[in-house]
């Protein structure tokens, strides 16, 4: 695979993760007020989770469709799961 394809796949994964995060936010708009700073930071965290999902999928040699699916799901659950994971790690460290 050439470098341009890899860059494109990582970019698509990040964007799908951001769309996943925005979808989650829009699905909860009646329960939680939308705040721009929280939305932007959530999108960055989701993009990070989507990129990580891309690299894990590549390492496991998963199909491109499954890679994109995982990136979107990671965007949907990314910020909350990463916060929970960070909380667990911080408790173990202290």
C-alpha positions in Angstrom: 0.0 0.0 0.0 1.4 3.4 -0.9 1.7 6.3 1.5 -1.2 8.3 0.0 -3.6 5.5 0.5 -2.5 5.2 4.1 -2.9 8.9 4.7 -6.4 8.8 3.1 -7.4 5.8 5.3 -6.3 7.5 8.5 -8.1 10.7 7.5 -11.3 8.8 6.7 -11.1 6.9 10.0 -10.6 10.2 11.9 -13.6 11.8 10.1 -15.8 8.9 10.7 -14.9 9.0 14.3 -15.8 12.7 14.5 -19.1 12.0 12.8 -19.7 9.2 15.4 -19.1 11.7 18.2 -21.3 14.3 16.6 -24.0 11.7 16.1 -23.9 10.8 19.8 -24.1 14.5 20.7 -27.1 15.1 18.5 -28.8 12.0 19.8 -28.5 13.4 23.3 -29.3 17.0 22.6 -32.6 16.9 24.5 -30.9 15.6 27.6 -27.7 17.6 27.7 -27.1 21.2 26.5 -24.7 21.5 23.6 -21.6 23.4 24.5 -19.1 24.4 21.8 -15.9 23.8 23.7 -17.0 20.4 24.9 -18.1 19.5 21.4 -14.8 20.5 19.9 -12.8 18.7 22.5 -15.0 15.6 22.2 -14.4 15.6 18.4 -10.7 15.8 18.9 -10.8 12.8 21.3 -13.0 10.9 19.0 -10.7 11.6 16.0 -7.8 10.3 18.1 -9.8 7.1 19.0 -10.6 6.6 15.3 -7.0 6.9 14.3 -6.0 4.4 17.0 -8.8 2.1 15.7 -7.4 2.4 12.2 -3.9 1.3 13.4 -5.2 -1.6 15.4 -7.3 -2.7 12.5 -4.4 -2.5 10.1 -2.3 -4.5 12.6 -5.0 -7.2 12.8 -5.3 -7.1 9.0 -9.1 -6.4 9.1 -11.0 -5.4 6.0 -11.3 -1.7 5.2 -15.0 -1.7 5.8 -14.6 -3.2 9.2 -11.9 -0.6 9.9 -14.2 2.3 9.1 -17.0 0.7 11.1 -14.7 0.5 14.2 -13.6 4.0 13.7 -17.1 5.3 13.7 -18.0 3.3 16.8 -14.9 4.5 18.5 -16.0 8.0 17.8 -19.4 7.3 19.2 -18.0 5.9 22.5 -14.5 7.4 22.3 -14.5 10.2 24.8 -16.5 8.4 27.5 -14.5 5.2 27.2 -11.1 7.0 27.2 -12.2 9.0 30.3 -13.2 5.8 32.1 -10.0 4.1 31.0 -7.9 7.1 32.2 -9.8 7.0 35.5 -9.0 3.4 36.1 -5.3 3.9 35.2 -5.0 6.9 37.5 -6.5 4.9 40.4 -4.0 2.1 39.8 -1.1 4.5 39.7 -1.9 6.4 42.9 
